[in-house]
Amino acid sequence: MADKSDPDSENDLLTKTKSKTQRPPMYKVLLLNDDYTPMEFVVHVLERFFGIGHSQAVEIMLTVHKKGVAVVGVFSYEIAETKVAQVMDFARRSQHPLQCTMEKED
């Protein structure tokens, strides 16, 4: 216990600083176009693994189809990694060559 008559004990409390917590880096999850995966399958993946509504899933699928790639979400590293693994596993089990990757957000 600090001695109340010690003048330095009050200053000790005033000089302590709070450490700021930094936000973790975020990662973009990307779907890549290929010539073999059916468009309906891509829409299903977007709805199932990313919780995207049907009309928005169709828009994203068309972006992937026309531009070759689209960002489907931005997540912390662990969540992005899990989503990529889920999509890749589901695509392989469904015998589709759909590619899903992640990259650090700038």
N, CA and C atoms as an extended XYZ file, in Angstrom:
318
Properties=species:S:1:pos:R:3:atomname:S:1:resname:S:1:resid:I:1 pbc="F F F"
N         0.848       -1.174        0.000 N   MET     1
C         0.000        0.000        0.000 CA  MET     1
C         0.892        1.236        0.000 C   MET     1
N         0.566        2.225       -0.730 N   ALA     2
C         1.369        3.444       -0.815 CA  ALA     2
C         1.206        4.281        0.444 C   ALA     2
N         2.293        4.897        0.850 N   ASP     3
C         2.285        5.776        2.019 CA  ASP     3
C         1.641        7.098        1.604 C   ASP     3
N         0.564        7.500        2.293 N   LYS     4
C        -0.152        8.726        1.918 CA  LYS     4
C         0.690        9.980        2.140 C   LYS     4
N         1.708        9.859        3.006 N   SER     5
C         2.543       11.037        3.240 CA  SER     5
C         3.639       11.179        2.187 C   SER     5
N         3.787       10.158        1.312 N   ASP     6
C         4.820       10.199        0.270 CA  ASP     6
C         4.284       11.029       -0.898 C   ASP     6
N         4.894       12.192       -1.213 N   PRO     7
C         4.384       13.054       -2.296 CA  PRO     7
C         4.515       12.429       -3.680 C   PRO     7
N         5.410       11.469       -3.877 N   ASP     8
C         5.588       10.848       -5.187 CA  ASP     8
C         4.498        9.823       -5.510 C   ASP     8
N         3.772        9.321       -4.513 N   SER     9
C         2.780        8.278       -4.769 CA  SER     9
C         1.634        8.790       -5.650 C   SER     9
N         1.255       10.050       -5.532 N   GLU    10
C         0.204       10.602       -6.388 CA  GLU    10
C         0.685       10.762       -7.827 C   GLU    10
N         1.931       11.144       -8.010 N   ASN    11
C         2.483       11.333       -9.347 CA  ASN    11
C         2.588       10.018      -10.110 C   ASN    11
N         2.783        8.924       -9.397 N   ASP    12
C         2.866        7.612      -10.050 CA  ASP    12
C         1.574        7.313      -10.816 C   ASP    12
N         0.453        7.659      -10.239 N   LEU    13
C        -0.824        7.394      -10.891 CA  LEU    13
C        -1.038        8.283      -12.104 C   LEU    13
N        -0.526        9.474      -12.073 N   LEU    14
C        -0.739       10.405      -13.167 CA  LEU    14
C         0.140       10.116      -14.380 C   LEU    14
N         1.255        9.447      -14.195 N   THR    15
C         2.166        9.226      -15.311 CA  THR    15
C         1.900        7.929      -16.066 C   THR    15
N         1.018        7.089      -15.580 N   LYS    16
C         0.717        5.840      -16.288 CA  LYS    16
C        -0.150        6.154      -17.499 C   LYS    16
N         0.173        5.563      -18.621 N   THR    17
C        -0.589        5.805      -19.847 CA  THR    17
C        -1.313        4.544      -20.267 C   THR    17
N        -2.406        4.748      -20.916 N   LYS    18
C        -3.154        3.616      -21.465 CA  LYS    18
C        -2.528        3.226      -22.794 C   LYS    18
N        -2.419        1.929      -23.011 N   SER    19
C        -1.921        1.490      -24.314 CA  SER    19
C        -3.111        1.413      -25.270 C   SER    19
N        -2.906        1.889      -26.465 N   LYS    20
C        -3.963        1.856      -27.474 CA  LYS    20
C        -3.937        0.504      -28.162 C   LYS    20
N        -5.104       -0.075      -28.326 N   THR    21
C        -5.187       -1.329      -29.058 CA  THR    21
C        -5.401       -1.008      -30.531 C   THR    21
N        -4.628       -1.656      -31.356 N   GLN    22
C        -4.767       -1.437      -32.794 CA  GLN    22
C        -5.779       -2.422      -33.358 C   GLN    22
N        -6.467       -1.972      -34.377 N   ARG    23
C        -7.391       -2.871      -35.069 CA  ARG    23
C        -6.565       -3.890      -35.846 C   ARG    23
N        -7.020       -5.121      -35.883 N   PRO    24
C        -6.261       -6.122      -36.635 CA  PRO    24
C        -6.330       -5.825      -38.128 C   PRO    24
N        -5.320       -6.236      -38.885 N   PRO    25
C        -5.388       -6.032      -40.332 CA  PRO    25
C        -6.570       -6.813      -40.916 C   PRO    25
N        -7.164       -6.268      -41.943 N   MET    26
C        -8.314       -6.911      -42.572 CA  MET    26
C        -7.886       -7.524      -43.903 C   MET    26
N        -8.622       -8.559      -44.305 N   TYR    27
C        -8.294       -9.298      -45.526 CA  TYR    27
C        -9.510       -9.401      -46.425 C   TYR    27
N        -9.281       -9.142      -47.718 N   LYS    28
C       -10.333       -9.257      -48.727 CA  LYS    28
C       -10.408      -10.706      -49.191 C   LYS    28
N       -11.613      -11.229      -49.275 N   VAL    29
C       -11.833      -12.554      -49.844 CA  VAL    29
C       -12.300      -12.344      -51.282 C   VAL    29
N       -11.606      -13.004      -52.215 N   LEU    30
C       -11.861      -12.809      -53.641 CA  LEU    30
C       -12.324      -14.106      -54.300 C   LEU    30
N       -13.276      -13.997      -55.202 N   LEU    31
C       -13.661      -15.119      -56.062 CA  LEU    31
C       -13.093      -14.844      -57.445 C   LEU    31
N       -12.542      -15.893      -58.051 N   LEU    32
C       -11.925      -15.762      -59.369 CA  LEU    32
C       -12.771      -16.480      -60.411 C   LEU    32
N       -12.828      -15.919      -61.590 N   ASN    33
C       -13.600      -16.506      -62.688 CA  ASN    33
C       -12.872      -17.702      -63.287 C   ASN    33
N       -13.650      -18.659      -63.745 N   ASP    34
C       -13.119      -19.750      -64.564 CA  ASP    34
C       -14.184      -20.080      -65.607 C   ASP    34
N       -13.823      -20.902      -66.559 N   ASP    35
C       -14.747      -21.192      -67.668 CA  ASP    35
C       -15.633      -22.415      -67.426 C   ASP    35
N       -15.553      -23.003      -66.235 N   TYR    36
C       -16.242      -24.275      -66.008 CA  TYR    36
C       -17.260      -24.267      -64.878 C   TYR    36
N       -17.067      -23.455      -63.860 N   THR    37
C       -17.997      -23.441      -62.729 CA  THR    37
C       -19.308      -22.781      -63.150 C   THR    37
N       -20.431      -23.469      -62.944 N   PRO    38
C       -21.727      -22.883      -63.322 CA  PRO    38
C       -22.039      -21.628      -62.505 C   PRO    38
N       -22.683      -20.674      -63.157 N   MET    39
C       -23.040      -19.427      -62.495 CA  MET    39
C       -23.941      -19.675      -61.285 C   MET    39
N       -24.841      -20.633      -61.390 N   GLU    40
C       -25.747      -20.943      -60.286 CA  GLU    40
C       -24.976      -21.433      -59.065 C   GLU    40
N       -23.894      -22.165      -59.290 N   PHE    41
C       -23.074      -22.657      -58.190 CA  PHE    41
C       -22.403      -21.490      -57.462 C   PHE    41
N       -21.914      -20.524      -58.209 N   VAL    42
C       -21.266      -19.347      -57.616 CA  VAL    42
C       -22.278      -18.568      -56.776 C   VAL    42
N       -23.482      -18.401      -57.280 N   VAL    43
C       -24.542      -17.718      -56.533 CA  VAL    43
C       -24.824      -18.479      -55.237 C   VAL    43
N       -24.903      -19.798      -55.332 N   HIS    44
C       -25.157      -20.632      -54.148 CA  HIS    44
C       -24.044      -20.464      -53.111 C   HIS    44
N       -22.782      -20.430      -53.543 N   VAL    45
C       -21.640      -20.239      -52.646 CA  VAL    45
C       -21.743      -18.883      -51.934 C   VAL    45
N       -22.067      -17.845      -52.678 N   LEU    46
C       -22.184      -16.510      -52.094 CA  LEU    46
C       -23.295      -16.452      -51.046 C   LEU    46
N       -24.397      -17.090      -51.320 N   GLU    47
C       -25.513      -17.107      -50.372 CA  GLU    47
C       -25.168      -17.943      -49.141 C   GLU    47
N       -24.590      -19.106      -49.363 N   ARG    48
C       -24.332      -20.055      -48.268 CA  ARG    48
C       -23.196      -19.626      -47.339 C   ARG    48
N       -22.068      -19.219      -47.897 N   PHE    49
C       -20.884      -18.959      -47.083 CA  PHE    49
C       -20.689      -17.492      -46.710 C   PHE    49
N       -21.356      -16.592      -47.423 N   PHE    50
C       -21.161      -15.177      -47.146 CA  PHE    50
C       -22.451      -14.479      -46.715 C   PHE    50
N       -23.557      -15.220      -46.670 N   GLY    51
C       -24.818      -14.658      -46.207 CA  GLY    51
C       -25.350      -13.538      -47.074 C   GLY    51
N       -25.049      -13.600      -48.356 N   ILE    52
C       -25.466      -12.560      -49.296 CA  ILE    52
C       -26.826      -12.932      -49.881 C   ILE    52
N       -27.702      -11.954      -49.982 N   GLY    53
C       -29.023      -12.180      -50.568 CA  GLY    53
C       -28.926      -12.557      -52.041 C   GLY    53
N       -29.987      -13.163      -52.546 N   HIS    54
C       -29.962      -13.705      -53.912 CA  HIS    54
C       -29.648      -12.656      -54.977 C   HIS    54
N       -30.321      -11.511      -54.940 N   SER    55
C       -30.104      -10.524      -55.996 CA  SER    55
C       -28.683       -9.960      -55.956 C   SER    55
N       -28.160       -9.714      -54.750 N   GLN    56
C       -26.786       -9.214      -54.654 CA  GLN    56
C       -25.790      -10.311      -55.055 C   GLN    56
N       -26.093      -11.558      -54.738 N   ALA    57
C       -25.226      -12.673      -55.128 CA  ALA    57
C       -25.142      -12.783      -56.651 C   ALA    57
N       -26.261      -12.565      -57.323 N   VAL    58
C       -26.273      -12.597      -58.791 CA  VAL    58
C       -25.406      -11.463      -59.338 C   VAL    58
N       -25.510      -10.273      -58.743 N   GLU    59
C       -24.686       -9.131      -59.187 CA  GLU    59
C       -23.196       -9.425      -59.021 C   GLU    59
N       -22.824       -9.979      -57.867 N   ILE    60
C       -21.410      -10.296      -57.617 CA  ILE    60
C       -20.930      -11.374      -58.586 C   ILE    60
N       -21.756      -12.380      -58.808 N   MET    61
C       -21.404      -13.444      -59.748 CA  MET    61
C       -21.157      -12.870      -61.140 C   MET    61
N       -21.999      -11.931      -61.561 N   LEU    62
C       -21.814      -11.319      -62.875 CA  LEU    62
C       -20.536      -10.481      -62.920 C   LEU    62
N       -20.185       -9.838      -61.827 N   THR    63
C       -18.926       -9.093      -61.753 CA  THR    63
C       -17.748      -10.042      -61.901 C   THR    63
N       -17.806      -11.176      -61.202 N   VAL    64
C       -16.747      -12.195      -61.329 CA  VAL    64
C       -16.658      -12.657      -62.776 C   VAL    64
N       -17.803      -12.909      -63.378 N   HIS    65
C       -17.855      -13.406      -64.755 CA  HIS    65
C       -17.290      -12.387      -65.752 C   HIS    65
N       -17.646      -11.124      -65.594 N   LYS    66
C       -17.230      -10.093      -66.552 CA  LYS    66
C       -15.824       -9.559      -66.304 C   LYS    66
N       -15.464       -9.362      -65.038 N   LYS    67
C       -14.174       -8.746      -64.712 CA  LYS    67
C       -13.093       -9.753      -64.321 C   LYS    67
N       -13.499      -10.995      -64.078 N   GLY    68
C       -12.521      -12.032      -63.745 CA  GLY    68
C       -12.282      -12.214      -62.260 C   GLY    68
N       -12.697      -11.241      -61.451 N   VAL    69
C       -12.495      -11.322      -59.999 CA  VAL    69
C       -13.439      -10.340      -59.318 C   VAL    69
N       -13.826      -10.668      -58.074 N   ALA    70
C       -14.636       -9.744      -57.279 CA  ALA    70
C       -14.357       -9.974      -55.803 C   ALA    70
N       -14.384       -8.897      -55.058 N   VAL    71
C       -14.269       -8.987      -53.607 CA  VAL    71
C       -15.645       -9.378      -53.072 C   VAL    71
N       -15.689      -10.440      -52.271 N   VAL    72
C       -16.971      -10.906      -51.747 CA  VAL    72
C       -17.130      -10.606      -50.258 C   VAL    72
N       -16.065      -10.102      -49.629 N   GLY    73
C       -16.149       -9.726      -48.219 CA  GLY    73
C       -14.792       -9.314      -47.696 C   GLY    73
N       -14.807       -8.614      -46.570 N   VAL    74
C       -13.577       -8.196      -45.894 CA  VAL    74
C       -13.690       -8.638      -44.444 C   VAL    74
N       -12.684       -9.395      -43.994 N   PHE    75
C       -12.748      -10.030      -42.682 CA  PHE    75
C       -11.391       -9.986      -41.991 C   PHE    75
N       -11.382      -10.346      -40.711 N   SER    76
C       -10.113      -10.541      -40.012 CA  SER    76
C        -9.434      -11.763      -40.640 C   SER    76
N        -8.143      -11.929      -40.365 N   TYR    77
C        -7.373      -12.996      -40.999 CA  TYR    77
C        -8.013      -14.377      -40.796 C   TYR    77
N        -8.349      -14.703      -39.560 N   GLU    78
C        -8.874      -16.039      -39.258 CA  GLU    78
C       -10.194      -16.315      -39.960 C   GLU    78
N       -11.060      -15.324      -39.984 N   ILE    79
C       -12.361      -15.515      -40.642 CA  ILE    79
C       -12.179      -15.621      -42.147 C   ILE    79
N       -11.342      -14.775      -42.726 N   ALA    80
C       -11.086      -14.835      -44.170 CA  ALA    80
C       -10.497      -16.188      -44.548 C   ALA    80
N        -9.542      -16.658      -43.765 N   GLU    81
C        -8.903      -17.950      -44.027 CA  GLU    81
C        -9.924      -19.082      -43.968 C   GLU    81
N       -10.817      -19.024      -42.998 N   THR    82
C       -11.857      -20.051      -42.862 CA  THR    82
C       -12.816      -20.022      -44.046 C   THR    82
N       -13.225      -18.829      -44.443 N   LYS    83
C       -14.161      -18.720      -45.578 CA  LYS    83
C       -13.526      -19.264      -46.861 C   LYS    83
N       -12.261      -18.920      -47.103 N   VAL    84
C       -11.560      -19.425      -48.294 CA  VAL    84
C       -11.522      -20.956      -48.252 C   VAL    84
N       -11.166      -21.521      -47.112 N   ALA    85
C       -11.088      -22.979      -46.983 CA  ALA    85
C       -12.455      -23.627      -47.194 C   ALA    85
N       -13.501      -23.028      -46.640 N   GLN    86
C       -14.855      -23.578      -46.808 CA  GLN    86
C       -15.278      -23.583      -48.273 C   GLN    86
N       -15.050      -22.461      -48.961 N   VAL    87
C       -15.440      -22.352      -50.373 CA  VAL    87
C       -14.649      -23.341      -51.218 C   VAL    87
N       -13.328      -23.398      -50.993 N   MET    88
C       -12.487      -24.309      -51.782 CA  MET    88
C       -12.881      -25.769      -51.544 C   MET    88
N       -13.135      -26.133      -50.303 N   ASP    89
C       -13.532      -27.505      -49.981 CA  ASP    89
C       -14.879      -27.848      -50.622 C   ASP    89
N       -15.831      -26.933      -50.506 N   PHE    90
C       -17.155      -27.157      -51.088 CA  PHE    90
C       -17.074      -27.277      -52.613 C   PHE    90
N       -16.274      -26.431      -53.240 N   ALA    91
C       -16.113      -26.482      -54.698 CA  ALA    91
C       -15.486      -27.814      -55.124 C   ALA    91
N       -14.465      -28.256      -54.408 N   ARG    92
C       -13.807      -29.532      -54.763 CA  ARG    92
C       -14.762      -30.714      -54.600 C   ARG    92
N       -15.497      -30.713      -53.472 N   ARG    93
C       -16.453      -31.809      -53.241 CA  ARG    93
C       -17.564      -31.796      -54.289 C   ARG    93
N       -17.860      -30.623      -54.825 N   SER    94
C       -18.881      -30.495      -55.874 CA  SER    94
C       -18.280      -30.635      -57.267 C   SER    94
N       -16.986      -30.905      -57.337 N   GLN    95
C       -16.232      -31.108      -58.576 CA  GLN    95
C       -16.261      -29.881      -59.497 C   GLN    95
N       -16.064      -28.716      -58.879 N   HIS    96
C       -15.950      -27.465      -59.629 CA  HIS    96
C       -14.582      -26.844      -59.361 C   HIS    96
N       -13.987      -26.222      -60.369 N   PRO    97
C       -12.651      -25.632      -60.198 CA  PRO    97
C       -12.659      -24.198      -59.648 C   PRO    97
N       -13.743      -23.780      -59.018 N   LEU    98
C       -13.859      -22.417      -58.489 CA  LEU    98
C       -12.682      -22.101      -57.572 C   LEU    98
N       -12.102      -20.923      -57.745 N   GLN    99
C       -10.967      -20.484      -56.934 CA  GLN    99
C       -11.396      -19.333      -56.034 C   GLN    99
N       -10.960      -19.411      -54.780 N   CYS   100
C       -11.238      -18.373      -53.803 CA  CYS   100
C        -9.917      -18.080      -53.094 C   CYS   100
N        -9.562      -16.807      -53.004 N   THR   101
C        -8.309      -16.418      -52.370 CA  THR   101
C        -8.552      -15.259      -51.410 C   THR   101
N        -7.491      -14.889      -50.700 N   MET   102
C        -7.582      -13.740      -49.828 CA  MET   102
C        -6.323      -12.905      -49.954 C   MET   102
N        -6.449      -11.600      -49.722 N   GLU   103
C        -5.273      -10.722      -49.746 CA  GLU   103
C        -5.486       -9.624      -48.717 C   GLU   103
N        -4.383       -9.150      -48.169 N   LYS   104
C        -4.432       -8.117      -47.148 CA  LYS   104
C        -4.970       -6.824      -47.741 C   LYS   104
N        -5.871       -6.202      -46.991 N   GLU   105
C        -6.466       -4.944      -47.445 CA  GLU   105
C        -5.449       -3.822      -47.213 C   GLU   105
N        -5.408       -2.894      -48.162 N   ASP   106
C        -4.461       -1.768      -48.046 CA  ASP   106
C        -4.896       -0.768      -47.030 C   ASP   106
